[in-house]
């Protein structure tokens, strides 16, 4: 993200989830984003960070960290989420089959489906051994 914005690093653990939530709340307050937009940004950040905490590292590996960057330009918020976890492209993850009954669906995938439904652009790159996911949300846009 070349333009200035709000940025912070958080550990990939429960304390990082709390710090990330506070970071998003502060960003939303500084930019006068309403409760609905704040909640949507919280969902985006929380889902990416939760996936990193749960699945981003081998069981015996040390926990890493994530860098979260938010930028508001006009009516669009860009979230750049960079982490040092194992390679994983959340943009390419298959969508869940929502026509199946809940008990017949495999576990997982709903959170990333929700993330993709809240943004109009999503991009993933593996850069210098790190995952970088960039999401762009138009303020006020309903979920797709």
C-alpha positions as semicolon CSV with decimal commas, in nm:
position;residue;x (nm);y (nm);z (nm)
1;X;0,000;0,000;0,000
2;X;0,194;0,301;-0,123
3;X;-0,029;0,577;0,018
4;X;-0,025;0,661;0,388
5;X;-0,279;0,498;0,614
6;X;-0,314;0,345;0,956
7;X;-0,085;0,047;1,014
8;X;-0,001;-0,185;1,301
9;X;0,163;-0,520;1,373
10;X;-0,008;-0,774;1,596
11;X;0,095;-1,117;1,724
12;X;-0,092;-1,416;1,581
13;X;-0,268;-1,497;1,909
14;X;-0,563;-1,394;2,128
15;X;-0,388;-1,071;2,232
16;X;-0,341;-0,987;1,864
17;X;-0,713;-1,036;1,800
18;X;-0,796;-0,786;2,077
19;X;-0,535;-0,536;1,955
20;X;-0,664;-0,567;1,597
21;X;-1,023;-0,504;1,711
22;X;-0,910;-0,191;1,896
23;X;-0,712;-0,077;1,590
24;X;-1,015;-0,112;1,361
25;X;-1,238;0,067;1,614
26;X;-0,992;0,357;1,630
27;X;-0,971;0,378;1,250
28;X;-1,351;0,378;1,222
29;X;-1,382;0,650;1,487
30;X;-1,116;0,873;1,328
31;X;-1,290;0,851;0,991
32;X;-1,645;0,883;1,126
33;X;-1,749;0,543;0,993
34;X;-2,084;0,431;1,126
35;X;-2,147;0,117;1,331
36;X;-2,234;-0,097;1,027
37;X;-1,909;-0,012;0,846
38;X;-1,708;-0,057;1,162
39;X;-1,864;-0,402;1,209
40;X;-1,788;-0,500;0,849
41;X;-1,424;-0,394;0,884
42;X;-1,404;-0,584;1,212
43;X;-1,534;-0,898;1,036
44;X;-1,275;-0,866;0,758
45;X;-0,981;-0,822;0,994
46;X;-1,101;-1,075;1,251
47;X;-1,159;-1,347;0,992
48;X;-0,816;-1,307;0,832
49;X;-0,639;-1,295;1,167
50;X;-0,839;-1,585;1,314
51;X;-0,748;-1,801;1,014
52;X;-0,383;-1,711;1,065
53;X;-0,399;-1,798;1,436
54;X;-0,578;-2,130;1,376
55;X;-0,420;-2,255;1,054
56;X;-0,123;-2,036;0,960
57;X;0,153;-2,221;1,144
58;X;0,258;-2,583;1,188
59;X;0,159;-2,714;1,534
60;X;0,517;-2,714;1,661
61;X;0,608;-2,379;1,504
62;X;0,630;-2,051;1,692
63;X;0,343;-1,813;1,637
64;X;0,422;-1,526;1,403
65;X;0,262;-1,192;1,343
66;X;0,047;-0,996;1,102
67;X;0,061;-0,641;0,978
68;X;-0,274;-0,473;0,924
69;X;-0,301;-0,157;0,716
70;X;-0,619;0,042;0,655
71;X;-0,659;0,334;0,417
72;X;-0,967;0,539;0,331
73;X;-0,983;0,702;-0,012
74;X;-1,314;0,861;-0,102
75;X;-1,582;0,599;-0,048
76;X;-1,342;0,303;-0,045
77;X;-1,151;0,137;0,237
78;X;-0,847;-0,070;0,149
79;X;-0,732;-0,337;0,392
80;X;-0,389;-0,486;0,342
81;X;-0,321;-0,789;0,560
82;X;0,033;-0,927;0,555
83;X;0,146;-1,225;0,759
84;X;0,435;-1,465;0,801
85;X;0,223;-1,780;0,807
86;X;0,232;-2,072;0,565
87;X;0,134;-1,983;0,207
88;X;-0,245;-1,953;0,180
89;X;-0,456;-1,772;-0,079
90;X;-0,792;-1,681;0,081
91;X;-0,912;-1,540;-0,251
92;X;-0,879;-1,880;-0,423
93;X;-1,036;-2,084;-0,142
94;X;-1,344;-2,263;-0,277
95;X;-1,684;-2,120;-0,192
96;X;-1,897;-2,339;0,032
97;X;-2,202;-2,508;-0,121
98;X;-2,473;-2,318;0,063
99;X;-2,743;-2,532;-0,100
100;X;-2,635;-2,832;0,108
101;X;-2,784;-2,871;0,455
102;X;-2,546;-2,750;0,726
103;X;-2,478;-3,102;0,853
104;X;-2,373;-3,216;0,503
105;X;-2,126;-2,931;0,444
106;X;-1,757;-2,971;0,521
107;X;-1,632;-2,768;0,816
108;X;-1,478;-2,433;0,725
109;X;-1,500;-2,188;0,442
110;X;-1,793;-1,979;0,560
111;X;-1,575;-1,703;0,705
112;X;-1,378;-1,654;0,385
113;X;-1,702;-1,663;0,188
114;X;-1,832;-1,384;0,412
115;X;-1,510;-1,185;0,360
116;X;-1,541;-1,212;-0,019
117;X;-1,909;-1,109;0,000
118;X;-1,816;-0,784;0,180
119;X;-1,557;-0,657;-0,069
120;X;-1,555;-0,556;-0,433
121;X;-1,189;-0,641;-0,491
122;X;-0,968;-0,909;-0,341
123;X;-0,609;-0,991;-0,431
124;X;-0,350;-1,228;-0,288
125;X;0,027;-1,232;-0,338
126;X;0,316;-1,419;-0,180
127;X;0,592;-1,159;-0,140
128;X;0,929;-1,219;0,027
129;X;0,803;-1,527;0,210
130;X;0,491;-1,350;0,341
131;X;0,121;-1,365;0,250
132;X;-0,032;-1,036;0,140
133;X;-0,408;-1,011;0,102
134;X;-0,552;-0,682;-0,022
135;X;-0,926;-0,617;0,008
136;X;-1,116;-0,312;-0,115
137;X;-1,460;-0,231;0,021
138;X;-1,693;0,041;-0,101
139;X;-1,852;0,208;0,201
140;X;-2,223;0,145;0,224
141;X;-2,219;-0,148;-0,018
142;X;-2,442;-0,436;0,096
143;X;-2,297;-0,787;0,107
144;X;-2,302;-0,967;-0,227
